[in-house]
């Protein structure tokens, strides 16, 4: 691949720093150079030291940096550390300063997240060689001064390991790639209709039965064909603890997702007594939305409280995602006892009749209450937002701006994740070679132009108060894997668009990032000249700017292309409203 020569005329990092001054000259760090760090920042310094030693074949000497050290030389006359990670309370939360001059690299950060961001930037400045795992070049850094801080503090990416299982080593690699782009949240989608991926000691059949399906549909569920090949896999508690610890050592928080009360067919195959529809169930072999849902009973609540207790024992994040999306209620309406349950709980429509649809929010709310007793906040998709949802639950908004503003007005913190902007399983171009072309065309330039909550969206809602009690935490890109059955396919779908997303949610530069604008054009040039070489060195099989390599195509496999402009027009979307559509490259309908 022709990606081997980084640019030397600018500071070509991704995300771009808020301010940068490139000076003449460079600094070559020698074997035996000292790396000193304040105890608070030591994990970031340790990570940078280890990855640098591995890439450049040198030994760097760790040493402590005390609060009293403000100069290049210690009181004992010892030589100054070649690299210093110093605490600087004057810097913004999550921000950093980085100075390469003379014989010293100085990193300043107010906290550990800022130090992790600085360490990743320092790695990028060393060139593509820093992303390889063998010696072969000297460690040389350009003379530069950078200052930077994030715009949003939730900079997330969802990785779906339920539809297609991804081995632990590949998840760890994905963590590395997320961290390399200053992304700090990995939402791990662990359960769905097509597979249950985490071992629960109390309920072993969840993985004995629910982690395996007899075959998979290749292509869209509308016209796709079964491959006849069994698929499955799951993570033990030790696997997941490894992922959590590995991510923590890189400044990434892993948020587990256990989806309820819909998207549960794998769980129902293992424990059919949980189902609203009686009888046996099978782990789903196709995509779309399943009509099988939980019986919203005390039995199901107790079952999932036990599941969540084990989840909280494995994951240390203050958040646990409960899903709550795409919940057909037909099975509830068909059961008189469930209708009566809604009535007994006071869940009624405006006309006084029982409203089984509200059992959706009621069920999720009970589990959110349970998580609170474990010191965790629930994270839900925006369908679960409603009058029954506890105010401390975080709402991830994938259906547009209107629901996000309504949730903030109700006091919820929100994360923006709109399907029409940042679903990276959607096709990256409109050409005939695009593999399994589902969803909308979202180019790298389109993703770079993403604005989590445009001013126009807020201005379009004069009905809301000027100050909303809920806040915008940030944004999240999604990598759903119905059509991504390997790490290679994930690479193709995610990169380089995930790099564009990372800069869009990090940068504080007020310059417009419109498609074809100055900032977007400069980003694409920086991406191709400097960042794609880094990804290539890291072994990432990204989508080339000119289109897929022959081996990245999937000839003859049907997708389901959608027209974004046509759907927006049909929904009356005028650029700032609450356009709502389906997910996973499919309209919100239940396959027969």
N, C-alpha and C positions, 0 to 999 in steps of 0.2 A: 504494500500500500504506500502511496506517496505522502506519508505523514511522518516526517522525520526531522524537519528543520524548524524549530520555534522562531518566532519573530524576536528581533533584538532592538526594535525601534520604539516599542511601547512597553508598558507593564502588562503583559498579556494574561493576567490571571482570570479565572472564572469561579465565582463572580468577580466582577471588576470592583476594585476598592473605591471608597468614597473620594479619596484624594491620593495622588501618587506623584512623586517627583523622582524621575530617573536621572541619576547622576553619571558622569563619566567614570569608568573604571569598574572593577569587580573585586570580589573577595574569594580566595581559594581557601577553603577550610582544610587544614592538614590532619593527617592521622594523629590521634592523641589529643585533639582539641577538647577543651573543657566545655561542658554544658551545665550551667547553673540554673536553678529554678527555685522560686519561692515555693514553700510546701503546698500552698493552695493550688499552684499551677503545675506541680510536678507531674501529674498524669499526662498532661499534654506534652511536656518536655520529654518525658520518657518515651511516649509513642513516637515523637519526631526523631529522637535519637536512634531508636531501634530500627525504624523503617529506613533511615538514612544509612546506618551502618550496613544494613542488608543490601541496599541498592548500590553503594559506592565502595564496599569492601574496606571500610576503615573502622577504627575503634575510636569512639568518642567517650570521654571520661565524665561521668555524672558527678555533680557536687551540689551542695545545698546553697541557697541564696537567702541570707537572713534579712529580716526587715531593715536592719541598720545599713545594709550595703546599698549605697547610692552612687558609688564611683566605680571606675573600671578596675581599680586595684584594691585588694583587701588590705586591712590594717596590718597584716603580717608581711606585706610586701610580695605576696604570691602574685603570679601573673594573672591578668584579668581573664575571666572566662571568655572564650571565643563566642559563645552563645549564651545570652542571659534572658531568662523569662522572669520579669519583675512585676510585682503587683503595683497597679496604678489606679487608685480610687477615683482619680479625676476622669477616667474614661467611662464611656457609656456601657451599660449592661450588655454583655455579649460582644462588645467591641474590642479593638486592639490597635496598637501602633507597632510598626515594624521598621527598624532602621538598620541598614547595612552600610557601614562606613568604616574606614580605617581597617582595623583587624578584628572588629567586634560586630556581632549581630545582636541587636537589642530588641526584645519583644516586651511590650507593656500590655497588661490586660487587667481589667477590674475584677474579673472572675474567671472560673475555669472554662465556661463556654467560649469566652473571648480568646483564651489561650489556645483552645482547640482550633478555632478559626485561623489564628495566626500561624499555627503549626502547619495546617493544610496549605495556606498561602506560601509559607516558606518552602514547602515541598514543591509546589508548582514553579516557584522561581528557580529551582535547581534544574528545570528542563525535563524533557521526556524521560531521560535516564533515571530520574528519581522514581519513576513508576515501573521500573524493571526490578528484578530480584537477583541481580548479579552485578559484580564489579565490571568496569569497562570504561570508566571515564572519571576524571577528577571532579570533586565537588566544588563547583564554582557558582557564586551568587552575584547577581548584578548589584552595583551600588545604588541603593534606592531608599526612599522614605515613604511609607504608606501609613494612612490612617483610615480606619474602617469601623463600621458598626451595622448591625442588621436593622432592616425596616420592620420586619415581623419576627416574633419570637417562636411561633409554631411554623416551621418550614418542613413540611412532612411529605412523605411518599408512602402510599399503600402498596404492599406486595401481597398478591393473592396466591397463597400456597394451597388453598382448598381445591380449586378447580384442577390444577396440575401441581402435584407435589414436587417440591424443590429440595434436594438433599441439603443437609446442614451446611456443608462446605460452600455450596452455592449461595445460601442465605448470607453467610459470613462475607462472601465476596461482594454481595449486593450492599451490605452494610458499609464496606470499605468505599464503594463507589458513591453511596449517598453522602458519607462523611467528607469525601474528597470535594464535594460541591457545597459544603456548609449546610447541608440538610441535617436537621437534628431530631426528627421524629420518624420512626418506621412503624406504621400501623400494619401489623401482621394479621392478615385475614385467614384465620385458622379453621373455620368451619363453614360449611355450606351444604347445599343439596348434593353436591358431587363428591363430598369427602369430609371426614372429621380427622383433623391432623394433630391433635394433642392428646397424649395418654392421660387418662383420669383414673387413678387407682380405684376409686369407689365404684366406677362404672366401666369395667374393662371391655365390654362389648362395643363401646363407642369406637375403639380402634380395631378390635377383633373383627367387627362387621363393618362399621361405618367408615373405616379408612380405605376401603377397597371397593371398586366397581368393576363390573365384568367387561366393560368396553367404554369407549368414548366416541362422541360424535365429532367427526372431522368437518369443520365448516359450520355455517349457521345451522341452528336447530330447525329452520324452515325447510331447507333442502339438503342439509348435510347427510353424510353417510356414516354408519357405524364402522369402526375399525376392527372390531372383533378381538381387541387386545386388552386384557385386564390391566388396570392401572391402580396404583395406591401408594401408601406410605404414611408414616406419621413420625412425630417427634416425641422422644421420651422427655421426662422432666429434666434429665441431665442435659439432653440436647438443647432444650430451651434455655436452661440456666447458662449454658455456654454462649448461646446467641446473645442473651441479655448482658452478660459480663463483657463479651467481646465488643458489643455496641457501646457500652458504658465507657470502655477504655478509648473510644473514639468520639465521645461526645454525642452519641445518638441514644435517644430514649426509645425503647421498644414498647409499643402499646398493643396488647393482645386484643383480638376481636373474636368473640363468640356470638354468632348471629342468632337472635330470637325475635319474635316467635315464628317468623317465616324463615325461608332458606335453611330448613332443618331436616330435610328428607334423609340425610345420612344418619342423623341421630334417631329418626323414627324407624329406620331399617334395623337399628340395633335394639331399640326399646319401643316397640310399637304401642305400648300402653300409654305413651305420651301423646299420641296422635289424636287430632280432632276427628279424623275418619278412621273407623275401626278396621281391623284386618292387618295383613302383612304389608310391608313396605320394602322398597328396594332403593339402594343408593342410586341416585339419578345418573343416567348415562348420557344425558343431553343437557342443553343450556336453557336459557329463558327463565321464567318464573314458575315455580312449582305451586300447585294448588294445595299441596299437603302442608299443614301448619300444626303448631302445637295446640293441644287442648289447653286453654288458659285456666288451668285448674290449680288448686293448692298442691296437688301431687307434682305437677310440672314445675311449679315455683320451688318446691323443696328440692327437686332434682337439680335444678340449675343453681340454686344457692350452694349446694354441695360442689357442683362443678366450679363455680366462681371462687369458692374458698380455696380450692386447689390451684386455680389460676393465680390468685393473689399470693399463694405461697411460692410461686415460681417467678413471677414478674414483679419487679420493684417499682414500676412506673406508678405515678399517682393517678393514672387514668386506666380504665378498662372499657373497651368498646363493646356495646351490647347489640350492635346492628340496628334492628328495628325497621328495616326497609322492606318494601315490596311484600306486603302481607295481605293476600287475598282472604276475604272473610266469608266466602261462600260456605265453607265447611262449618263455620260457626252458626250461620243462619239456618243450616239444615238440621241442627241439633236443638230440640226444644229445651233440654236441660241447660245448654249454654246460653240460650236466649233468656231463660229464667235467671241464670247467674248474673247476666248483665243487669237485669231488672233489680235483683236483690242488692246489687252494689250501687244502685242509683245511677247507672249509666243509661240515660234515656235521651231520646231525640227531643226536638222542640215540641213535637206533638204529644209527648208523654209516653211514646212506645219505647220498648227496650232497644238500645243502640249497641249491637254487638261489635260494631267497628271500634267503639271506644275501649273495648277489651284489649285492643292492641296497645294503646298508651298506658292503660292500667297495669298490664302485665310487665311492660318494660319499666314502669315507674317503681313497681315493687322490687325488682332486681336492682334498680338504681339505689333504692333505700338500703338494700342489703349491702351494696358496695360501700356506702357511706359508713356503715358500722365497721368496715375493714379499712377505713381511712383512704378510700379511693373515690374518684369522681367518675361517673358514667359518661361515656361518649356515645352518641347515637346519630344515625342518619336522620335527615330532616323529616321523613315521614313520621317519626316517633315524636316529633314536637307537637305539643298540644296542651290542653288545660291540665292534664294529669301528670305531666313530666316535671320532676323536681327542678327547681330553679338552678341548682348547682350543676346540672347535666350540661355537657358541651354538645352543641349541635353542629354536625358536619353537613354543610349545605351543598348538595350536588344538583339541585333542581333550579337554581337561579338565585337572583338577588332578593326578590320579594320575600321569600320564606326566611332568608337570613335576617332581613331587617325586622320582620315580625318577631323572630326569635330573640333578637337583641332588645326589641321593645318590651318583650316579656321578661327580660332579665337574664337571658342565657348568653354565655360566651359562645362565639361561633368560629368555625374554621371553614373557609371557602374552598369548595372542591367541585366546581361546576363541570358537568359532563361535557358541555359544548365547548369547553376551553382546555381542560387539563386531564382528560382521560386518555392515557397514552397507549391503550390498546386500540384506539381508533386509528384509521389509516393515516399515514403520513403524506400521502399524495394521491392524485386521482388517476395515475397511469395504470395500464393493464398489468404491469409487473408487480404491483403492490401485493404482498402475500396476504391472503384471506382478508379482503378489504371490507372491514366492518365499520360502521359508524360514520362520523363526519371527517372530512379532511382537516387535519391539524398539522400544519407544517411547523418546522422549527421556528420560523419567523412568527407564526401565529401564537405559539406558546410563549415566545419572548414578549409578545404584546399583551399578555395576560395581566389584568389589573384585578386584584381580588374583590374590591368593592368600589367601583367607579363613583366619582362625585355625582355623575348624572343619575345613578341609581338612587342615591340618597335624595337628590333634589326632586326626583319623581314621586317622593312620598311625603308631601306636605301634611298628611294626616298624622304623622308621627311627631313626637316631641323633638325639640332641637337636640337634647342630650338623651341618649338611650342608655338605660341601666346596664345592658349587656355590652360586651366589648368584642372587637374583632381580634382574635388571637393570631391569625395568620391564614395560611393556605396549605393545601395538600394536593399533590398529583396522585393519580391512581394508575396502577399497573394490574389490571384484571387479566386473568390467564386462561380464559376459555380457549383461546386460539394461540396461546403461547405455551407450548408444551416442553420447553427446555430453557436452560440458561442462555443459549444462543438466540432463541426467539425473543427472550426478554431483553437481551442486549439490543436487538434490532429495534424493538418497539420503544424502548426507554431512551436510547441515546441516538443523537445528541439532544433530543427534546427535553430530557430531564435537566440537562445543563442549562438550557434556556429558561426553564421554570425556576431553577435554583437562583439564577441572577435576578429574575423578575421579582421574587419574593424577598431577596436579600437587599438589593440596591436601594439606597436613599436618594439617588440621583433623580431630581424632578423632571428630567428631560423625557418627553413622550417616547414611548417604545413602540409606536405604531409600525405596522408592516410597511416596509419601504422607506421609513424615516431614517434620520441620521443615526440615532442610537442603535436601531435594529440592524442597519447596514454595517455599522462598526462592530457590533457583536458578532455577526456572521463572519466578518473578515477575521476577527480575533479567534473565533472558534476554529476556522479552517486552518489558519496559519500556526496556531499555537496549541489549542486545546485538543483537537483531534489527534495530533501526535502523542499527547499524553494518554488518551484513551487507547490508542493503538498499542502503545508500549505496555499498558496494563492488560492487554489481551481482550479488550472489549470489541465485540463484533457489531459495531454501530452501523446504522444506515448511512451510506455515503451521501453527500449532498446531491450528487447527480442521479441517485436512484439505487435500487438494490443490486448487489452482485448476483450473478446467475444462481449461486447456491443459496441465496436468501429468498428467492421467489418460491411460491407454492402453486405451480400451474394446476389449473383444473379444480381447485378447492374453492367452493362458493363462499362468499361473504354476504353481507347485507349492507350495501352502501346507503348512506343517508345524505340528504341535501340540507345543510344547515340553514341556508337562506330561505329555502322553501318552507321548512318547518317553522322557522321564526315568523315568517309572513302568515302562515296558516294559524299560528297561535296569537297573532296580533302583537308580536314583540316589536318594540320600537327602539331598541337599543339600550334601554335601562330598566325594563320591567322584570317581571318574575317568570320568565319563560320556563316551562316545565316540560320535560320529556322523559323518555325511558332511559335505562342504564344498560350497560353490558353490550352496547351495539344493537339493542333491540327495543322496540316500543314496549311499554308496560302492559303486556298481554300474556295470558297463560297459554302455553302450547297444549294442544289437545292430547 
